[in-house]
């Protein structure tokens, strides 16, 4: 392919320009060029070891991802260790949900009591809403059962308990 070799010599800008012209001329042509450029690896966006996207060695890709995951795991372990050391030294417990000290012990105690009280009120409010929902559900269920019993008694039948 003489055209492909010439465009490869000119580099990525030539491929991009050809793709844009393809979209301008007729969008399916531009789409085909886009797929060809990405699939052949000419942009080099997703691969570092050469070759086309589909020609890359699957195990090499998996090895690269495995190495990245191991590096991330090592970083997380280092961060976890630093946070634990700061906690042991009595440093700010920001990572564990405790606010950092203001330097004024009376204010810190007041803030801790206020936060504790607000958390208790939040818990009580959630329990209240749960009881309210349960009461509403119970009332709706009782109303349904009453209407059902009324329907059966009008027909002269009693509802049979279902065996579970």
Secondary structure, 3 states (H helix, E strand, C coil): CHHHHHHHHHCHHHHHHHHHHHHHHCHHHHHHHHHHHHHHCCCCCCCCCCCCCCCCCHHHHHHHHHHHHHHHHHHHHHHHHHHHHHHHCCCCCHHHCCCCCCCCHHHHHHHHHHHHHHHHHHHHHHHHHHHHHHHHHHHHHHHHHHHHHHHHHHHCCCCCCCCC
